[in-house]
């Protein structure tokens, strides 16, 4: 992958989770890490007094936070620290990602989440409605994962709706750059109505798994080595619980069909998965940036 990864830092455990996961992803993919602290923009003077002493205090506080964040990054990871001003934390991260040409934005779960689980806060929610690059959600406790764990497997949840090709490209590219295994997850059996005959569900699951692998091979070079699994259960949550997950695994989902082009929107399936996933989730925009020659 080789590029830059933006990690949004706050002086909280969630901020530590974001930096730790961002560093692990940067090390595995050969990318540089950009740690970003976002301070209130000047036009928020109604809330924060615009005097020079307060501004110096904020900058000094930001420098202290970034020093603490720097201590979380392994020596082998190339990184830089940045202070940005914006009306919101999410807005500042999106602007920084565009400025750096970053491949991903990493943020932590909201405080109070269960260890190893996700709890979306206001920053992550806003990012999932505004980001133009994949957003990586770090579950609570990511800071406790040994950096040497790296990235061992990429699991992409492939559905039947448009946008699977973009998701496959992201998953395959990330698997190649991190030298991780690629697993394709079919959830078609869980999406079928409960009234459908068990035999029909089994056949549909096997057929969709074959279709997913064939599509992967036809769409993306190198996807032929992927493992394909069919999620089974009474619900999306149940299916996710019954799958095996590795400490160094990343799950990738596509943005909802309701999202605007090049924007993110967490769909119902991804939202249900998020509640049970014990590993980081990456949400990918449903379309790629348009270049001069067409779609990238």
Secondary structure, DSSP 4 states (H G I P E B T S, - for coil): --SEEEEE--SSHHHHHHHHHHHHHHHHHT-EEEEEEEEE-GGGTTTS---HHHHHHHHHHHHHHHHHHHTTS-TTS-EEEEEEEESSHHHHHHHHHHHHT-SEEEEEPPTTPPTTS----HHHHHHTTT-SSEEEEEPTTGGGS-GGG---EEEEEE-SSTTHHHHHHHHHHHHHHHT-EEEEEE-HHHHS-TTS-HHHHHHHHHHHHHHHHHHHHHHSTTGGG-EEEE--SSSHHHHHHTS---TTEEEEEEPPTTSPTT-----HHHHHHHHH-SSEEEEE-SSPPEETTEE-
